[in-house]
Amino acid sequence: MQISDLPYPDPGVPDARSGPRFLWWLARGQLGGQARSLAWGLLHFCGIAGLPYAVGLGVGAAVDRDGGRLLLVGGVLLLVGAAIATGDAMLHRTAVTNWITAAARVQQLLARKTAELGSALTRRVAAGEVVAVSTGDVEKIGWFVEAVSRFLAAAFAVVAICVGLLFYAPSIGVVVAAGVPVLALSVLPLLPRATRRADVQREKAGKATELASDTVAGLRVLRGIGGEELFLDRYRAASQEVRRAAVRSARMWALIAAVQVLLPGALMVAVVWYGSVLVLDGRLAVGELVAAFSAVATMLYPLRHFEEIAMAYSFSRPSAERAARVLSLTRTEGAPDAPSAEPVGAPGPGGDLYDPATGLLAPAGRFTAVVCGDPDVAGRLAERLGGHAVQPGDGPGAAPPSVLLGGVALDALALDAARGLVLVQDKDPVLLSGSLRELFDVPASGAVPASRALAAAQCGDVLDALLQAAPEGVDDAMDARITERGRSLSGGQRQRLALARSLVTDPEVLVLDEPTSAVDAHTEARIADGVAALRAGRTTVVLASSPLLLDRADRVVLVHGGRAVAAGTHRELLRAEPRYRAVVTRETDELTEMEESA
């Protein structure tokens, strides 16, 4: 496959059972590229392997004053040089192609898994680990995949040099053949310690990256409470730990590199000394000694690839483990992400949304509000209603039953079908950089224009603010640009824009987790009216505890202790259900007393 053919139409189904299995799966997926790289590598390294013998023949021809043979050796050297140059250029080209295509495949797999898991990804994998996998780990994995073919070609060249010396100059070839395995295996005892130190370095780097990511994301809050210096000191300490770990790791790799220089140098000295003795005794020709010396000197180059493949595997194995850990995640933990044995048709329009785990029922075409009391419980419930969440406390073999829409399990549907039917907006939605028009360029039914969605979400002041900050010549607020993650907007403005984007999609079922937590009461009341009017006849589930939202819902459900324990209108529950009243009116003392008595 050529780089111009990327991205892959289908990156395939990875073997994510372990890091080594994942690396092997990647290598098997590029057998054609590996074969081409190996072929060019063999040409390059065989040219290098043949160079010493050509030099030895040339020295022998000069000593014998044989002009014809010397001319022939010159032609051989010319061919060998052309093979080395051509093989090197094409080996580099094919190796880089293997690197990039492997990295691209991993990136596509990670992007697909991220889209599949949605907001559940960062709940199950640390943010720093996600960043590390999608950036540095991808390059390390690609490095190992492309280094394999070069290592095999280099190993073949080393064997060819040793075998050639055994036939060309057996007396000294035995010394070289005995010494080369020692050179190749000399670093193996050092690799476990070097690998452990490299793992520690990567672990500390991941924690530092996670700390930096959290600090940047919460910079506005940190400035508000004066906590910049505290977090800066924490990051300084974390970065110094990374530096110390990197130095410790570098020392081991420097020792390995030194061994790779020292031992071949010792072998070269031994070959020259022993060869000189043989020449003086008349048992070895001068040309043969020169060929043996040149062979050992030339062998240093392919031997470096033994060190490289060791380093590549040591660095890529933990990276592959992390990538495999992310790629092995499924929409529901404890159940494999595989298609159902029986084909499942999509539910028809107008089906009720039902969660067997909690007993929550959201009737079709109604505005249902859900009160949980615990924001974390509400967030997990929102994910479950989207068909890809994990209920806390369930073991790997005890995954809760899937949410049903119109009697059909969401987990049994194809991912794109499930996402088209149910849209979940969590409490911390993300705005991507770009124009407002691009923000609303999302898959949608087309029944709700952006203007109606913006009006329902009360975004008039947001449009004015974007237009005022826009450069000259921008007269339409839809062409105004939003900065990365919407950092130039307030929390309430970002929240309302995200709500408008969700309304534009017009899904069969819309699940909103605290959609108005960052706005004032007057705006919240108008948003509640706007959403109720815009979503009339469509199933809408809002997880909130604000009386303004609850009073506009057709049906309110109280979830307590992981189960739906009461349902009715807001006013009915206020009168009849003390647990509901305690949550909605913030009567925490009363709620605590009831929980203790229960």
C-alpha positions in Angstrom: 0.0 0.0 0.0 1.2 3.5 -0.9 1.0 6.5 1.3 -1.2 8.2 -1.3 -3.7 5.4 -0.7 -4.2 6.4 3.0 -6.5 6.4 4.9 -7.5 2.7 4.8 -11.0 2.0 3.6 -11.3 -0.3 6.6 -8.4 -0.6 9.1 -9.6 -4.0 10.1 -10.4 -5.7 13.5 -7.3 -5.6 15.6 -6.0 -8.4 17.9 -6.1 -6.4 21.1 -5.6 -9.3 23.5 -2.0 -8.1 24.3 0.6 -5.7 23.1 2.8 -8.3 21.3 -0.3 -9.8 19.6 -1.3 -6.3 18.5 2.2 -5.7 17.0 2.1 -9.1 15.2 -1.4 -8.2 13.8 0.0 -5.0 12.5 3.0 -6.7 10.9 0.8 -9.3 9.3 -1.4 -6.6 7.8 1.6 -5.2 5.9 3.2 -8.3 4.5 3.5 -6.7 1.1 5.3 -3.6 2.4 7.5 -5.7 4.6 8.5 -8.0 1.7 9.4 -5.0 -0.4 11.4 -3.4 2.4 13.2 -6.7 3.0 14.1 -7.2 -0.6 15.6 -3.7 -0.9 17.3 -4.2 2.5 18.8 -7.5 1.2 20.2 -5.7 -1.8 21.6 -2.9 0.3 23.2 -5.1 3.0 24.4 -7.8 0.5 26.2 -5.0 -1.3 27.8 -4.1 2.1 28.6 -7.7 2.8 30.3 -8.1 -0.6 32.4 -4.9 -0.2 35.2 -6.5 2.0 35.7 -9.4 -0.3 36.0 -7.1 -3.3 38.5 -5.0 -1.4 40.5 -8.1 -0.5 40.5 -9.3 -4.1 41.7 -5.8 -5.2 44.5 -5.8 -2.6 45.5 -9.3 -3.7 45.5 -8.2 -7.4 47.7 -5.2 -6.5 50.2 -7.4 -4.6 50.3 -9.8 -7.6 50.6 -6.9 -10.0 47.7 -8.3 -12.0 46.2 -5.4 -14.0 43.4 -7.3 -15.6 42.2 -8.7 -12.3 42.4 -5.3 -10.7 40.3 -3.8 -13.5 37.7 -6.6 -12.9 37.7 -5.8 -9.2 37.1 -2.2 -10.0 34.0 -3.1 -12.0 32.8 -5.3 -9.1 33.3 -2.4 -6.7 31.2 -0.2 -9.0 28.4 -2.7 -9.1 28.6 -3.1 -5.3 28.5 0.6 -4.8 25.4 1.0 -7.1 23.7 -1.9 -5.1 24.4 -0.2 -1.8 23.2 3.2 -3.0 20.1 2.0 -4.7 19.2 -0.4 -1.9 19.7 2.2 0.7 17.5 4.8 -1.0 14.7 2.3 -1.7 15.0 0.7 1.7 14.5 4.1 3.3 11.5 4.8 1.1 9.8 1.5 1.8 10.6 1.5 5.5 9.2 5.0 6.0 6.1 3.9 4.1 5.7 1.0 6.4 6.1 3.3 9.4 3.5 5.8 8.2 1.0 3.2 7.1 1.2 1.3 10.4 0.8 4.6 12.4 -2.1 5.6 10.2 -3.8 2.3 10.8 -3.4 2.6 14.5 -4.7 6.2 14.4 -7.8 5.1 12.4 -8.4 2.3 14.9 -8.2 4.7 17.8 -10.4 7.3 16.1 -13.0 4.6 15.4 -12.9 3.4 19.0 -13.2 6.9 20.3 -16.3 7.5 18.2 -17.7 4.2 19.3 -17.2 4.8 23.1 -17.9 8.6 23.1 -17.8 10.3 26.5 -17.4 6.9 28.2 -13.8 6.7 27.0 -12.4 9.2 29.4 -14.4 7.7 32.2 -12.7 4.3 31.7 -9.2 5.5 30.5 -7.2 8.4 32.0 -7.0 11.4 29.8 -3.2 11.4 29.9 -3.1 7.8 28.6 -5.5 8.7 25.8 -3.2 11.5 24.8 -0.1 9.3 25.0 -1.6 6.6 22.9 -2.8 8.9 20.2 0.5 10.8 19.9 3.8 9.3 21.0 2.7 5.7 21.2 1.5 5.7 17.6 5.0 6.7 16.4 6.8 4.0 18.6 4.5 1.3 17.3 5.2 2.4 13.7 8.9 2.4 14.4 9.0 -1.2 15.5 6.8 -2.3 12.5 9.2 -0.7 10.0 12.4 -1.8 11.8 11.6 -5.5 11.5 12.4 -5.8 7.8 15.6 -3.8 8.2 16.7 -6.0 11.1 16.0 -9.2 9.1 18.1 -7.8 6.2 20.9 -6.8 8.5 20.9 -10.3 10.2 21.1 -11.9 6.8 24.1 -9.7 5.9 25.9 -10.6 9.2 25.4 -14.3 8.5 26.6 -13.8 4.9 29.7 -12.1 6.0 30.5 -14.8 8.5 29.8 -17.6 6.0 31.8 -15.8 3.3 34.9 -15.5 5.6 34.7 -19.1 6.5 35.1 -20.0 2.8 37.4 -17.1 1.9 39.8 -17.2 4.9 38.8 -20.2 7.1 41.6 -19.7 9.6 40.4 -16.2 10.6 36.8 -16.7 9.6 36.4 -19.1 12.6 37.4 -16.3 15.0 34.9 -13.9 13.4 32.1 -16.5 13.3 32.6 -17.3 17.0 32.7 -13.7 18.1 29.7 -12.4 16.2 27.0 -14.3 18.3 28.7 -12.9 21.4 28.4 -9.4 19.9 24.7 -9.9 18.9 23.7 -11.4 22.3 25.8 -9.2 24.6 23.1 -6.6 25.2 20.4 -9.1 26.1 21.1 -9.1 29.9 20.9 -5.3 29.9 17.5 -5.1 28.0 15.2 -6.0 30.9 16.6 -3.2 33.1 16.6 -0.8 30.2 12.9 -1.7 29.4 11.9 -1.2 33.1 13.5 2.2 33.2 11.9 3.2 29.9 8.5 2.0 31.3 8.9 4.2 34.4 9.8 7.1 32.2 6.7 6.7 30.0 4.5 6.3 33.1 5.8 9.5 34.6 5.5 11.3 31.3 1.9 10.1 31.0 1.1 11.5 34.5 2.7 14.8 33.6 0.8 15.0 30.4 -2.5 14.3 32.3 -1.6 16.9 34.9 -0.9 19.5 32.1 -4.1 18.6 30.3 -6.2 19.1 33.5 -4.4 22.3 34.3 -5.1 23.8 30.9 -8.7 22.7 30.9 -9.2 24.3 34.3 -7.1 27.4 33.8 -10.1 29.7 34.1 -11.1 28.2 37.4 -7.5 28.2 38.6 -7.2 31.9 37.9 -10.4 32.6 39.7 -9.2 30.9 42.9 -5.5 32.0 42.6 -4.3 28.4 42.2 -2.0 28.9 39.2 1.3 28.8 41.2 0.1 25.7 43.1 -0.5 23.8 39.9 2.6 25.2 38.3 4.7 23.9 41.2 3.0 20.5 40.8 3.8 20.4 37.1 7.4 21.5 37.8 7.8 18.6 40.2 6.2 16.1 37.8 8.4 17.3 34.9 11.5 17.0 37.1 10.5 13.4 37.8 10.2 12.8 34.1 13.6 14.3 33.5 15.2 12.1 36.2 13.5 9.0 34.8 14.6 10.0 31.3 18.2 10.4 32.4 18.2 7.0 34.2 16.7 5.4 31.1 19.3 7.2 28.8 22.1 5.9 30.9 21.1 2.3 30.3 20.7 2.9 26.6 24.1 4.6 26.5 25.6 1.6 28.2 24.1 -0.7 25.6 25.4 1.5 22.9 28.9 1.5 24.5 28.8 -2.3 24.6 27.9 -2.3 20.9 31.0 -0.2 20.2 33.4 -1.8 22.7 32.9 -5.4 21.9 33.1 -5.1 18.1 36.2 -2.9 18.6 37.7 -5.7 20.7 36.9 -8.2 18.0 38.5 -6.0 15.4 41.7 -5.8 17.4 41.7 -9.6 17.9 41.2 -10.2 14.2 44.1 -7.8 13.3 46.4 -9.3 15.8 45.6 -12.9 15.0 45.6 -12.1 11.3 49.0 -10.4 11.5 50.5 -13.5 13.2 49.0 -15.7 10.4 50.4 -13.4 7.7 53.9 -13.5 9.3 53.7 -17.3 9.4 52.7 -17.4 5.8 49.3 -19.0 6.5 47.3 -16.0 5.4 47.6 -13.7 2.4 47.7 -9.9 2.9 44.5 -9.6 0.8 42.7 -12.1 3.0 43.8 -10.1 6.1 42.5 -6.9 4.6 39.2 -8.6 3.6 38.8 -10.0 7.2 39.5 -6.6 8.7 37.1 -4.9 6.3 34.5 -7.5 7.0 34.6 -6.9 10.7 34.6 -3.1 10.2 31.7 -3.4 7.8 29.8 -5.6 10.2 29.5 -2.8 12.7 26.9 -1.2 10.5 24.4 -4.1 10.3 25.0 -4.9 14.0 23.6 -1.5 14.9 20.3 -2.8 13.7 20.3 -5.5 16.4 20.5 -2.7 19.0 17.8 -0.7 17.1 15.3 -3.6 17.0 15.9 -4.2 20.7 15.2 -0.5 21.4 12.2 -0.4 19.1 10.6 -3.4 20.7 11.3 -2.2 24.3 9.7 1.2 23.5 6.9 -0.1 21.3 5.7 -3.0 23.6 4.4 -0.8 26.4 2.9 1.5 23.7 1.2 -1.4 22.0 -0.1 -2.6 25.5 -1.7 0.8 26.0 -3.1 0.9 22.5 -4.5 -2.6 22.9 -6.0 -1.7 26.3 -7.9 1.2 24.6 -8.9 -0.8 21.5 -10.2 -3.7 23.7 -12.8 -1.5 25.4 -16.4 -2.2 24.4 -19.6 -0.3 24.5 -20.7 -2.4 27.5 -18.1 -3.9 29.7 -18.3 -7.6 30.1 -19.9 -8.2 26.8 -17.9 -8.6 23.6 -18.4 -6.0 20.9 -19.6 -8.3 18.3 -22.6 -8.3 16.0 -25.6 -10.2 17.3 -26.0 -13.8 16.1 -29.5 -12.9 14.9 -30.1 -9.8 12.7 -31.9 -7.1 14.6 -34.0 -4.5 12.9 -34.1 -0.9 14.0 -37.1 0.0 16.2 -39.9 1.8 14.6 -40.6 5.4 15.4 -42.6 6.2 18.5 -41.1 3.5 20.8 -40.7 4.0 24.6 -37.2 4.2 26.1 -36.8 1.8 28.9 -33.8 1.0 31.2 -34.2 -2.4 32.8 -31.3 -1.7 35.2 -33.1 1.2 36.9 -36.7 0.7 35.8 -36.7 4.1 34.2 -39.4 4.5 31.5 -39.4 7.5 29.1 -42.7 7.4 27.1 -42.4 8.1 23.4 -43.0 11.7 22.4 -43.0 13.0 25.9 -40.7 15.4 27.8 -39.4 13.3 30.8 -37.2 14.7 33.5 -35.1 12.4 35.7 -33.9 13.5 39.2 -31.0 11.5 40.7 -29.5 13.7 43.4 -26.0 12.5 42.6 -24.4 14.1 39.5 -22.1 11.1 38.9 -25.1 8.7 39.0 -26.9 11.0 36.5 -23.9 11.0 34.2 -23.6 7.3 34.2 -27.4 6.9 33.7 -27.2 9.3 30.7 -24.4 7.1 29.2 -26.5 4.0 29.7 -29.5 5.6 27.9 -27.1 6.1 25.0 -26.4 2.4 24.9 -22.7 2.4 25.7 -22.2 2.9 29.5 -21.2 0.6 32.3 -23.1 0.5 35.6 -20.8 1.0 38.5 -20.2 -2.0 40.7 -21.0 -4.6 38.0 -18.2 -7.1 37.4 -16.9 -8.1 34.0 -19.3 -11.0 33.8 -22.3 -9.1 35.2 -23.0 -6.5 32.6 -26.5 -4.9 33.2 -29.2 -5.5 30.6 -29.2 -3.1 27.6 -31.5 -0.1 27.4 -34.5 -0.8 25.2 -36.0 1.5 22.6 -39.3 0.3 21.3 -38.5 -3.1 22.7 -35.2 -3.4 20.8 -31.9 -3.4 22.7 -29.6 -0.6 21.7 -26.6 -2.8 22.2 -27.9 -5.1 19.5 -28.1 -2.3 16.9 -25.2 -1.2 14.7 -23.4 1.7 16.3 -24.4 4.2 13.6 -28.0 3.2 13.9 -28.0 3.5 17.7 -26.3 6.9 17.5 -28.8 8.1 14.9 -31.7 7.1 17.2 -30.4 8.3 20.6 -28.2 11.4 21.1 -26.7 12.0 24.6 -25.3 15.4 25.5 -23.2 15.2 28.7 -22.8 17.9 31.2 -19.4 19.0 29.8 -20.0 19.2 26.0 -17.0 20.2 23.8 -17.1 22.9 21.1 -14.6 22.4 18.3 -12.8 25.4 16.8 -14.2 26.8 13.6 -17.1 28.9 12.4 -20.6 28.7 13.9 -21.8 27.4 10.6 -19.3 24.5 10.8 -20.4 23.8 14.4 -23.9 23.1 13.2 -22.8 21.1 10.2 -23.6 17.8 11.9 -25.7 14.8 10.9 -29.3 15.9 11.3 -32.8 15.2 10.1 -33.1 18.6 8.5 -36.4 19.3 10.3 -34.8 21.8 12.7 -32.9 24.7 11.2 -30.1 26.3 13.1 -32.0 29.5 13.7 -34.8 27.7 15.6 -32.4 25.7 17.6 -30.4 28.9 18.6 -33.6 30.6 19.5 -34.8 27.7 21.7 -31.4 27.6 23.4 -31.6 31.4 24.0 -28.3 32.1 22.1 -29.1 35.6 21.0 -26.4 37.2 23.3 -23.9 34.5 22.2 -24.4 35.5 18.5 -23.9 39.1 19.4 -20.7 38.4 21.3 -19.3 36.3 18.5 -20.2 39.0 15.9 -18.6 41.7 17.9 -15.3 39.7 18.2 -15.3 38.8 14.6 -12.9 40.5 12.2 -14.1 43.2 9.8 -16.1 42.0 6.9 -18.0 39.3 8.8 -21.6 40.4 8.9 -23.2 37.1 9.6 -22.8 35.6 13.1 -22.9 32.1 11.5 -19.5 33.0 9.9 -18.0 34.1 13.2 -15.3 31.8 14.5 -15.2 29.9 17.8 -11.9 29.5 19.4 -10.5 26.1 20.5 -13.0 24.5 22.9 -14.9 27.8 23.0 -12.5 29.3 25.5 -13.4 32.8 24.5 -17.0 32.2 25.7 -18.4 31.9 29.2 -19.5 28.5 30.5 -23.2 29.4 30.1 -22.6 30.5 26.5 -20.8 27.3 25.6 -23.5 25.3 27.2 -26.2 27.0 25.2 -24.4 26.6 21.9 -23.9 22.9 22.6 -27.6 22.6 23.4 -28.5 24.3 20.1 -26.2 21.9 18.3 -28.0 18.9 19.9 -31.4 20.3 19.0 -30.4 20.7 15.4 -29.7 17.0 15.0 -33.4 16.3 15.9 -32.8 12.6 17.0 -35.6 10.2 17.8 -34.5 10.4 21.5 -32.5 13.3 23.0 -30.9 12.8 26.4 -29.6 16.0 28.1 -27.5 15.9 31.3 -27.8 19.1 33.2 -28.2 21.3 30.1 -28.8 24.5 32.0 -26.5 24.2 35.0 -24.4 27.2 34.0 -27.1 29.8 33.2 -29.2 32.1 35.4 -32.8 31.3 36.4 -34.5 33.6 33.9 -32.6 32.2 31.0 -33.1 28.7 32.3 -36.9 29.2 32.3 -36.9 30.4 28.8 -34.7 27.5 27.6 -37.1 25.0 29.3 -40.0 26.5 27.4 -38.0 26.6 24.1 -36.8 23.0 24.3 -40.3 21.8 25.3 -41.9 23.6 22.4 -39.2 22.5 19.8 -39.2 18.9 20.9 -42.9 18.6 21.0 -43.9 15.1 19.9 -40.3 13.8 20.2 -38.9 11.8 23.1 -36.7 14.0 25.4 -35.0 13.0 28.6 -33.5 15.6 30.8 -31.4 14.7 33.9 -31.6 17.7 36.2 -32.7 18.9 39.6 -33.8 22.4 38.8 -37.4 23.1 39.6 -37.7 25.4 36.5 -36.9 22.5 34.2 -38.8 19.9 36.2 -42.0 22.0 36.3 -42.1 22.0 32.4 -41.7 18.2 32.1 -44.6 16.0 31.2 -43.3 13.4 33.5 -40.7 13.4 36.3 -39.0 10.2 37.6 -37.0 10.0 40.8 -34.0 7.6 40.7 -32.9 6.7 44.2 -30.5 3.9 45.2 -30.1 3.0 41.5 -33.8 2.4 41.0 -36.7 4.5 39.7 -38.7 4.8 42.9 -41.4 7.4 42.0 -42.9 9.0 39.0 -45.4 11.8 38.4 -45.5 15.5 37.7 -43.1 17.9 39.5 -45.9 19.3 41.8 -47.3 15.8 42.6 -43.9 14.5 43.7 -43.2 17.6 45.8 -46.3 17.0 47.7 -46.1 13.2 48.0 -42.4 12.2 47.9 -40.1 13.5 50.7 -37.0 12.1 49.0 -37.8 14.0 45.9 -38.5 17.2 47.8 -35.2 16.9 49.7 -33.3 16.7 46.4 -35.1 19.4 44.6 -35.3 21.9 47.4 -31.7 21.1 48.6 -32.9 19.9 52.0 -29.8 17.8 52.5 -30.2 17.4 56.2 -33.6 15.8 55.7 -32.3 13.6 53.0 -29.4 12.4 55.2 -31.8 11.6 58.1 -34.1 9.6 55.7 -31.1 7.6 54.3 -29.8 6.9 57.8 -33.3 5.7 59.0 -33.6 3.5 55.9 
